[in-house]
């Protein structure tokens, strides 16, 4: 039987996104101007206090991902995590650290895990936005295509394993394509977990928290991951990251491993 409360909740979320959309000043950084770096995690070292930015306008991913989804997701989730991160770090020894340094340092000490969870979510979302592009999706080209063929045999097998990993992940978290020990791996992390603290180089990130796709797909996570692969993924982002890694130029056939789930991290309260 249909539960009226589900429709009411959905409509309230839609109205909230519309209200935010109407009231915010949408000055975004063009994708062509977004900074890149040569570091292993492909993220430019920067001041902790730099506010998160989207690398495209909120409507640019339509119809694959709605403007309302991006507005709601950016302001009600990444922005909230950023504001809490800044509040928790202000006046402490963490204030001068880069975002990457903050994530690594606070993850090591359970006493700082509240700050870690918010910082990790800011970093994760930054890569998630860059992992998508207008008119993206489809089979890859370039260095990442060569490594997918070497690691998975062909793109179709990779796509199947990527979809399966997203669907099999229990609860909230993230789906990643990472560079690990000289090859590509598909991994998942729970809650705010991030490859940044596990020695992997994250190439592509997919947010598996339900707020990332509910307005567009309701609870159909598999449809969301499929849309990400077919219409949104930015293989250019993965190629930029791989190009900065000397080991990625070695295309010897790797030993196949199964998609690897990561250990769960504590919930971040989103």
Buried (B, 14 or more C-beta within 10 A) or exposed (E): EEEEEEEEEEEEBBEBBBEBBEEEEEEBEEBEEBEBBEBBBBBBEEEBEEEBEBBBBBBBBBEBBBBBBBBBBBBBBBBBBBEBBBEBBEEEEBBEBBBBBBBBBBBEEEEBBBBBBBBBBBBBBBBBBBBBBBEBBBBBEBBBBBBBBBBBEEBEEBBEBBBBBBEEBEEBBBBBBBBBEEBBBBBBBBBBBBBBBBEBBBBBBBBBBBBBBBBBBEEEBEEBBBBBBBBBBBBBBBBBBBBBBEEBEEEEEBEEEEBBBBEBBBEBEB
